[in-house]
Amino acid sequence: MTTGPADSPASLYGPVSLVMGVLALAAAVFAGFVGISIPFLFGALAVTFGLLGLARGLHRGQCAAGSVTGAVAVLYPLVLAGALG
């Protein structure tokens, strides 16, 4: 019995989470110019895809890194606004 390829859409959770997390972190650094909605959106998506990937067990390192960078990107503008406000 032959098996099909091991690739599935779920195998992309790790790379997508990592890319979204890095983009969210970069947008959070420039939140004064781009606003805080972009880091929140990209960060929330990075955390979501990272947790889904961790649950599936595929590309665990990328999923963990994407989740961490996404969470930092979401929390950074909040902490900055709280410190300055």
C-alpha positions as CSV (number, residue, x, y, z in Angstrom):
1,M,0.0,0.0,0.0
2,T,1.5,3.3,-1.0
3,T,1.1,6.4,1.0
4,G,0.7,9.9,-0.3
5,P,3.0,12.8,0.4
6,A,3.4,13.9,4.0
7,D,2.8,17.5,3.0
8,S,-0.5,19.0,4.3
9,P,-1.7,22.6,4.8
10,A,-1.0,22.0,8.6
11,S,2.7,21.7,7.9
12,L,2.8,25.4,7.1
13,Y,1.7,26.5,10.6
14,G,5.3,26.9,11.7
15,P,6.7,29.0,8.8
16,V,3.6,31.2,8.7
17,S,3.7,31.7,12.4
18,L,7.4,32.7,12.3
19,V,6.9,35.1,9.4
20,M,3.9,36.7,10.9
21,G,5.6,37.0,14.3
22,V,8.7,38.8,12.7
23,L,6.4,41.1,10.7
24,A,4.4,41.9,13.8
25,L,7.5,42.6,15.8
26,A,8.9,44.9,13.1
27,A,5.5,46.7,12.9
28,A,5.4,47.0,16.7
29,V,8.8,48.8,16.7
30,F,7.4,51.3,14.2
31,A,4.0,51.5,15.8
32,G,4.3,55.2,16.0
33,F,4.2,55.4,12.2
34,V,2.0,52.5,11.2
35,G,-0.4,52.4,14.2
36,I,-1.0,49.6,16.7
37,S,-3.6,47.7,14.7
38,I,-1.1,46.0,12.4
39,P,1.1,44.6,15.2
40,F,-2.1,43.4,17.0
41,L,-3.4,41.7,13.9
42,F,-0.2,40.1,12.9
43,G,0.8,39.2,16.4
44,A,-2.6,37.6,17.1
45,L,-2.3,35.6,13.9
46,A,1.2,34.5,14.7
47,V,0.2,33.3,18.2
48,T,-2.8,31.5,16.8
49,F,-0.9,29.7,14.1
50,G,1.9,29.0,16.5
51,L,-0.4,27.3,19.0
52,L,-2.2,25.4,16.3
53,G,1.2,24.2,15.0
54,L,2.3,23.2,18.5
55,A,-0.8,21.2,19.0
56,R,-0.2,19.4,15.7
57,G,3.4,18.8,16.5
58,L,4.8,20.0,13.2
59,H,7.8,22.4,13.1
60,R,7.7,23.0,16.8
61,G,10.7,25.3,17.0
62,Q,9.3,27.6,14.3
63,C,5.9,27.6,16.0
64,A,7.4,28.4,19.4
65,A,9.4,31.3,18.0
66,G,6.4,32.6,16.1
67,S,4.3,32.5,19.2
68,V,6.8,34.3,21.3
69,T,7.5,37.0,18.8
70,G,3.8,37.4,18.2
71,A,3.1,37.7,21.9
72,V,5.9,40.3,22.3
73,A,4.5,42.3,19.4
74,V,1.1,42.4,20.9
75,L,2.3,43.3,24.4
76,Y,5.0,45.9,23.4
77,P,2.6,48.7,22.3
78,L,0.4,48.0,25.4
79,V,3.3,48.3,27.8
80,L,4.6,51.3,25.9
81,A,1.3,53.1,26.0
82,G,0.8,52.3,29.7
83,A,4.3,53.6,30.6
84,L,3.8,56.8,28.6
85,G,0.1,57.4,29.4
